[in-house]
C-alpha cells in the first residue's frame, strides 16, 4: 500500500529500510501503521495552534 509521511521531521523506518521526509510517499506492507502516516493522496492532518501573543507590547506610535 502507498502511504504519505505527514510528520514534521525526517524519520527512519528501520523495519521498512527507508528514511522519509515530510510529504514523501512510500510503499509499505499491508497492516503497517504509524500516527504520522496516512494513505497517499489524502490530506495531511492539521494540528491547530494557539495565536501567538507578543511578549512585549508593541509600540503603535513608533516611526511617527
RAPE-V571718 format. One record per residue. N is the residue number from 1. RES is the residue in one letter. SS is DSSP state (2 for helix, 1 for strand, 0 for the rest). Layout:
# RAPE-V571718
N:RES:SS
N:RES:SS
This chain:
# RAPE-V571718
1:X:0
2:X:1
3:X:1
4:X:1
5:X:1
6:X:0
7:X:0
8:X:0
9:X:0
10:X:0
11:X:1
12:X:1
13:X:1
14:X:0
15:X:0
16:X:0
17:X:0
18:X:1
19:X:1
20:X:1
21:X:0
22:X:0
23:X:0
24:X:0
25:X:1
26:X:1
27:X:1
28:X:0
29:X:0
30:X:0
31:X:0
32:X:0
33:X:0
34:X:0
35:X:0
36:X:0
37:X:1
38:X:1
39:X:1
40:X:0
41:X:0
42:X:0
43:X:0
44:X:0
45:X:0
46:X:0
47:X:0
48:X:0
49:X:0
50:X:0
51:X:0
52:X:0
53:X:0
54:X:0
55:X:0
56:X:0
57:X:0
58:X:0
59:X:0
60:X:0
61:X:0
62:X:0
63:X:0
64:X:0
